[in-house]
Structure formats: C-alpha cells, structure tokens
Amino acid sequence: GAGMASDGTDYMPGSNRIVRLGEDMVSIDSEFAEIPAPYHFEASELNYINDTYVYTYNNDWSDHSAQWDYDCPVPSSCSMVYMTTKTPLDPTSWEMKGEYFINPGTAGFDYSNNHTHLHKYKGEYYIFYHTLMLKRGMGITGSYRSMNVDKINVDEETVTIEKIGGTKKGPDAIQPVNPFTEQLAANLNGTADISFNTDNMSRPEVISDGVGAWFSVRSA
C-alpha cells in the first residue's frame, strides 16, 4: 500500500498490509495483517533471506527526527529502509533495521523518488534502482528515470544489508560478452540513431536509422 489509512498519522501511515497466499499462489490463505512501517511512502518489496522475511520500502520526504522510536539511526528523507521478521503475519514481530540505500540526491544525483529491487545472482547481491542521470545529457527537463545497478553486501547470517548510495560506475561485468556469437539486444550498453523492431518481443532486432548510427556493449 501507499498513502495514509483513515486512522493513520504522518509517523505511522498504517497503509501497509501483508497476506499469505494459498498453495495455488492465487487464493488468499490468511487474514490481512499490517506491517507497522514508519513514514512509509511507497516502493514495497519482500525478500526471504536465511529463513527471515525482509521487507524494504521507501520512506517519505519529511524530517524523520521528529519521531523515531527505534534502536537504529534516524533514516534520511526519501531513503530505503528495511524491516525483518520470522513471523510476517504478526505485526508486533517486525524489527526495524534502518536505512540501507540513501536518496540519489544524497549520493550526488538529482533528488528523486527512490525505488529499489534486491536480487541475488551467482552468489552476489545486486541492487537495482533509478536515478535521473541521463536527463541532462538528453536535454530532458522532466523526471526521466534511468535504470542503475550496483553490488551490495548482504550478511545472510545476521540478515544485515550494507548501507550504500548509487554510483555512476555500476558493477564489473558478471561475464564477458562473446563478440563472435549472436547476442540479445538486452546486452546493449548504449546506442545512437538506433531503433528496434519489436514484432517478436522475445527477440527484438536493432535497426540503423541513419549513417553513423552505432550501438555498444561492455566487456566483450
């Protein structure tokens, strides 16, 4: 959920809910329970690490030092925080762990809303997020969001997520690109004067729109 429940407050909006799905992954198999998430704004995600449920969300833009009833540092405005529990349907069991990803503006980008996705791949954790990094170079004045990714350390034993901010570097390539075989368009790193034939969405084709058009990959 997002926004504020009818009986909510700025500190505890009361709009977060969790429910257990049935074995068919469609039906509902429990009552809806609240997750008591302070200063909740949006961008909810639930992960499962070492038999522990990890709930992450984006807090709001307010000054959180006005009220903070937890044993961790007060998170900065519009940052990502996380909570953990072994029993997610018990609202009293959730433990606030604090901030793990600061707002892009605090990390040197333009300020913007803050969404993340935590993903483990080949033994490493990655955080996917968005910034407004490309908008100035493209001459765009609106909130043009660019996808970014960085490695992030997650201690699975203690279920602790490292606190980081976004970068312009990104992670090293997970594996090099073989330039002598057919590659998917998803491997592209950058393009100019290029469009795509998406008649077959599983295999989009790169099309040159003019002389001098180019595309590039990394780590060939």
C-alpha positions as CSV (number, residue, x, y, z in Angstrom):
1,G,0.0,0.0,0.0
2,A,0.8,3.7,-0.1
3,G,-0.7,6.9,1.2
4,M,-2.3,7.1,4.6
5,A,-5.1,5.0,6.2
6,S,-8.1,6.7,7.6
7,D,-6.8,6.4,11.1
8,G,-3.1,6.8,10.1
9,T,-0.6,9.5,11.0
10,D,2.4,11.1,9.3
11,Y,4.6,8.9,11.5
12,M,2.7,5.7,11.1
13,P,0.5,5.9,7.9
14,G,-1.0,2.5,8.6
15,S,-1.4,1.5,4.9
16,N,0.9,-1.5,4.7
17,R,-0.6,-4.9,4.5
18,I,0.6,-8.5,4.1
19,V,-1.3,-11.7,3.5
20,R,-0.4,-15.3,3.0
21,L,-1.2,-16.8,-0.4
22,G,-2.7,-20.3,-0.9
23,E,-0.7,-23.1,-2.4
24,D,-2.1,-22.2,-5.8
25,M,-0.4,-18.7,-5.4
26,V,-3.7,-17.1,-6.3
27,S,-6.1,-17.7,-3.4
28,I,-5.9,-15.9,0.0
29,D,-4.9,-18.2,2.9
30,S,-4.8,-15.8,5.9
31,E,-6.3,-12.6,7.3
32,F,-4.6,-9.4,6.1
33,A,-2.1,-8.1,8.7
34,E,-0.5,-4.7,9.0
35,I,3.2,-4.1,8.7
36,P,3.9,-1.2,11.1
37,A,6.2,0.8,8.8
38,P,7.1,4.3,10.0
39,Y,7.0,7.1,7.5
40,H,6.0,4.7,4.7
41,F,5.7,6.3,1.3
42,E,5.9,3.6,-1.5
43,A,8.2,1.0,-3.2
44,S,7.4,-2.1,-1.1
45,E,9.3,-5.3,-1.7
46,L,9.5,-8.6,0.3
47,N,12.6,-10.8,0.2
48,Y,13.4,-14.1,2.0
49,I,16.9,-14.5,3.4
50,N,18.1,-17.2,5.8
51,D,14.5,-18.1,7.0
52,T,13.8,-14.4,7.5
53,Y,11.3,-12.1,5.8
54,V,13.0,-8.8,4.7
55,Y,10.6,-6.0,4.0
56,T,12.0,-3.0,2.2
57,Y,10.3,0.3,1.4
58,N,10.8,4.0,0.5
59,N,10.2,6.4,3.4
60,D,8.7,9.8,2.8
61,W,10.3,13.2,2.4
62,S,9.6,14.5,5.9
63,D,12.1,15.1,8.8
64,H,12.1,11.7,10.5
65,S,13.9,13.1,13.6
66,A,10.5,14.5,14.7
67,Q,9.7,11.0,16.0
68,W,11.8,7.8,15.8
69,D,11.2,5.0,18.3
70,Y,13.8,2.5,17.1
71,D,17.3,1.5,18.2
72,C,18.9,2.4,14.8
73,P,19.9,5.8,13.3
74,V,17.2,8.0,12.0
75,P,16.9,7.5,8.2
76,S,17.3,10.4,5.8
77,S,14.5,11.7,3.7
78,C,13.1,9.5,0.9
79,S,15.6,6.8,1.6
80,M,15.1,3.0,1.5
81,V,14.8,1.2,4.8
82,Y,14.2,-2.4,5.8
83,M,12.5,-4.4,8.5
84,T,12.8,-8.2,9.3
85,T,10.7,-10.9,11.0
86,K,10.3,-14.6,11.2
87,T,6.5,-14.3,11.5
88,P,5.3,-11.7,9.0
89,L,1.6,-12.1,9.9
90,D,2.3,-10.9,13.5
91,P,2.5,-7.0,13.4
92,T,4.4,-6.9,16.7
93,S,7.2,-9.1,15.4
94,W,8.7,-6.7,12.8
95,E,12.1,-5.3,13.7
96,M,13.2,-2.0,12.1
97,K,16.8,-2.4,10.8
98,G,17.2,1.1,9.4
99,E,18.4,2.7,6.2
100,Y,20.3,0.8,3.5
101,F,20.0,3.0,0.4
102,I,20.2,6.7,0.5
103,N,18.3,9.0,-1.9
104,P,20.0,9.5,-5.3
105,G,20.2,13.2,-4.5
106,T,22.2,12.5,-1.3
107,A,24.6,10.3,-3.5
108,G,25.3,13.1,-6.0
109,F,22.5,12.7,-8.5
110,D,19.4,14.9,-8.8
111,Y,16.8,14.3,-6.0
112,S,14.0,12.0,-7.0
113,N,11.7,9.3,-5.6
114,N,13.6,6.2,-4.6
115,H,12.8,2.6,-5.6
116,T,15.0,-0.5,-5.3
117,H,15.0,-4.2,-6.1
118,L,17.3,-6.5,-4.2
119,H,18.4,-9.6,-6.2
120,K,20.9,-12.4,-5.6
121,Y,22.7,-13.7,-8.7
122,K,25.5,-16.2,-8.9
123,G,26.3,-15.8,-5.2
124,E,26.4,-12.0,-5.2
125,Y,23.7,-9.4,-4.2
126,Y,22.8,-6.6,-6.6
127,I,20.6,-3.5,-6.0
128,F,18.6,-2.2,-8.9
129,Y,17.4,1.4,-8.6
130,H,16.7,4.5,-10.7
131,T,18.3,7.9,-11.0
132,L,17.8,11.0,-13.3
133,M,21.4,10.6,-14.5
134,L,20.7,10.8,-18.3
135,K,18.1,13.5,-18.4
136,R,20.6,16.5,-18.6
137,G,22.6,14.9,-21.4
138,M,19.5,14.2,-23.3
139,G,18.1,17.7,-22.9
140,I,15.1,16.5,-20.9
141,T,13.7,18.6,-18.1
142,G,11.2,16.2,-16.6
143,S,11.8,13.2,-14.3
144,Y,13.4,11.0,-16.9
145,R,14.4,7.9,-14.9
146,S,17.4,5.8,-15.8
147,M,18.0,2.3,-14.6
148,N,21.1,1.7,-12.4
149,V,22.6,-1.3,-10.7
150,D,25.4,-1.8,-8.1
151,K,26.6,-4.6,-6.0
152,I,25.6,-4.5,-2.4
153,N,26.8,-6.6,0.6
154,V,24.2,-8.6,2.4
155,D,25.3,-10.6,5.5
156,E,23.0,-13.6,5.2
157,E,23.9,-14.9,8.7
158,T,22.7,-11.8,10.5
159,V,20.4,-10.7,7.7
160,T,22.1,-7.3,7.6
161,I,22.1,-5.1,4.4
162,E,25.0,-2.7,3.8
163,K,24.1,1.0,3.7
164,I,25.2,2.4,0.3
165,G,24.3,5.1,-2.3
166,G,24.1,4.9,-6.0
167,T,27.1,5.3,-8.3
168,K,27.8,6.1,-11.9
169,K,30.2,3.1,-12.2
170,G,28.0,0.1,-11.7
171,P,29.4,-3.4,-11.1
172,D,32.0,-5.2,-13.1
173,A,30.6,-7.4,-15.8
174,I,29.4,-10.7,-14.5
175,Q,30.7,-12.5,-17.6
176,P,32.3,-11.1,-20.8
177,V,30.3,-10.8,-24.0
178,N,31.4,-13.2,-26.8
179,P,31.6,-11.0,-29.9
180,F,31.6,-14.0,-32.2
181,T,28.1,-15.3,-31.5
182,E,24.6,-13.8,-31.8
183,Q,23.7,-11.6,-28.9
184,L,20.4,-10.4,-27.5
185,A,19.6,-6.6,-27.8
186,A,19.3,-6.6,-23.9
187,N,23.1,-6.7,-23.8
188,L,23.4,-3.3,-25.3
189,N,25.2,-0.6,-23.2
190,G,24.5,2.5,-25.3
191,T,23.1,3.5,-28.7
192,A,22.7,6.4,-31.1
193,D,20.3,6.8,-34.0
194,I,19.0,3.3,-33.3
195,S,15.5,1.9,-33.2
196,F,14.2,-1.6,-32.6
197,N,11.9,-4.0,-34.4
198,T,9.7,-5.5,-31.7
199,D,7.4,-7.6,-33.8
200,N,8.9,-10.5,-31.9
201,M,9.2,-9.2,-28.3
202,S,11.4,-12.2,-27.3
203,R,13.9,-11.3,-30.0
204,P,13.9,-7.5,-30.7
205,E,16.2,-6.5,-33.6
206,V,18.4,-3.5,-33.8
207,I,17.8,-1.2,-36.8
208,S,20.1,1.6,-38.0
209,D,18.1,4.8,-38.6
210,G,20.9,6.6,-40.5
211,V,24.5,6.9,-41.5
212,G,26.8,6.9,-38.4
213,A,24.4,5.0,-36.2
214,W,26.0,2.9,-33.6
215,F,25.5,0.6,-30.6
216,S,27.9,-0.6,-28.0
217,V,28.4,-3.4,-25.5
218,R,30.7,-3.6,-22.4
219,S,33.3,-6.2,-21.6
220,A,33.5,-8.0,-25.0
